[in-house]
Amino acid sequence: MDKKKLIREQLDVSLERFSPLRNAVAPPKGWIRAIRGALGMTARQLAERLGVAQQAVARIEKEELSGSVTIKTMRRIADSLDCVFVYGFVPRTSLEETVARQAQRVAIKRLSKASQTMRLEKQALSRKENARVLSALADELIRTLPATLWDDHND
C-alpha cells in the first residue's frame, strides 16, 4: 500500500469520530455570547477576565459572527469561559472518497478529450471499453496522485 493512501486512511479513521459534527451549527448569536449567557457572565465580567475593555468583548462577539475573529482570540476567550476551543476540519464524506471523486472527474475529462479524437479517427471505444478505461484511469490517478490532480484546468 502506498504511503499517501495509508495516511489518508489513518486520518479518515481519526476524523470519523468527529462526523457527528458535520451538521453542527453555531448558535445564532455566536458561541461566545451563547456560552457567556449560559454561564450567566456579563460582557463586563468577561472583559475583566480577559483584561480588555467591555467594548472589546462586543467587538469580538461581532467578529465571531462575521468570521473575522482570530483563532488566537477564540482560544483566549474559550479559556476565560472555562472551555476548550476546538478547531478542525471534518470531511463531508471521507478523504478517500474525496480523492476518488476528483480522480473520477479528471479521468472523465481526459477520456472525453481522447474519445473525441478517437471518434474522428473512427476508433471510438465501445461503452464497455470506455467504462473499463475510465475505471483504470481513475485507479491510476488515485494510486499516483499526480501534482495536477486538483488543478482547476486539469487536462
N, C-alpha and C positions, 0 to 999 in steps of 0.2 A: 504494500500500500504506500502511496506517495505521501510525503511529509505534510503537504498543504491540505490534502484530503483528511488526514488524521487530525490535524489541528482544527479543521472545520468541524469534524465530527465530535471532537472533545469539547469544543466551545459550544456546539449545539446542545450537548448533554448538560453542560454547566448552565446554559441560558434557559433550558426548558423549565427550570423551577420558577423562572420569572414570567412564564407565559400567562398566568392569570392577570398580570399587569397590562397585557396588550390593550385591554379596553378600559384601563383606568383613566378617569377624567379628573382634572383638578377642580377643586371647589370653585364656584363662580367668582368669589372674591379673592381667590388665591389661597395657597397653603398657609402662608404666614398669618394672614388675617383669620383663617379658619382655626388654626391651632391656637393662636393667641386668644381668640374668642372662647374657644372650648376650655382653655385654661383659666379664663376669667382675668386675663392680663390686659391692661390698657396699653395703648401705644406709648404713653409716657413711661410706664414701667419697663416696657421692652427697650425703649430708648436708653433708660438708665442702665439696664443690664449690658447694653452694647456700648455705652459711653458716647452716645451721639444725641443730637437734638431730636425732639419729638417729630419735627417736620421731616427728619431723615427717614424715620420709620414709615411715614405716609408716602414719601418718595419711593422707598424700596418696595413697598407693597404695590405701588403703581408699576414700578419697573418689573416686578414679578409677573403682573398681568400682561404687560406688553412683551415680555420675553427678553428684556434687556438687562435684567439683573445678572450679576456675575456668579459663577459657581462659588467663588471665594466668599462672597457676601451671603449666599444661601447657606453655606456651611456655618458661618458665624451666627446667623440667625437661628438655624436649627439647634446649634449648641446652646444658645441663650434660651431656647424654648424646651431644653432638655430632650431634644430629638436628635436623630441621626439623619443627616442629609444623604439621600441615596441618588446616585446619578448613573445612568447607563443606557444601553440600547437593548431593546428586545425585538428580535426579528419577527416580522409578521408571520412567517411560516418557520423555516429553518435556513441556516446558511447554505446547507446542501441544496435545498430546493431553490434558493435564490440563484445560486451558481448554475443549476440545471436549467432554470427558466431562461437565464441570459444566454447560456450556450445554445439552447434551442432557437432563440431569436436570431443569434448570429449565424447559426447553421442554416436556418431558413433563408436568410438574406443572401448568404454565399451561394447556396444551392439554387436559389432563384436566378441569380446572375448567370451561373453556369448553365442552368437549364435553358435559359433564353438563347444562349449561344448554340447549345446543342440542338435546339429546335430548328434554328436557322440552318444548321448543317444536316438536318433530318436525322439526328441521332438522339432524339428525345428518349428519356428513360420511361419505363412503364411505371404505373402508380406504385407497384410493389417494389420495384428497384429504387424508385425515388424515396420511399419510406425507409428502406434499408440504408441507403447512402446518407439520408438525413440523420438517422439514428447513429450511424458510425461517426459522422462528422461531429455531432453534439457530444458523443462519448469522448472523442479525441480532444475536443475543446475543454471538457471537464477535466480530463486527465492531464493535459499540458498547461492549462490556464495561461494562454498567451497574454502578453502585456497589453494587447489591443482588445481583449475581451470586453472591457467596459467603455471603450471609446464610443462616443455618440454616433460617429460616422463610420462605424465598423464595416470594413469591406471583406 
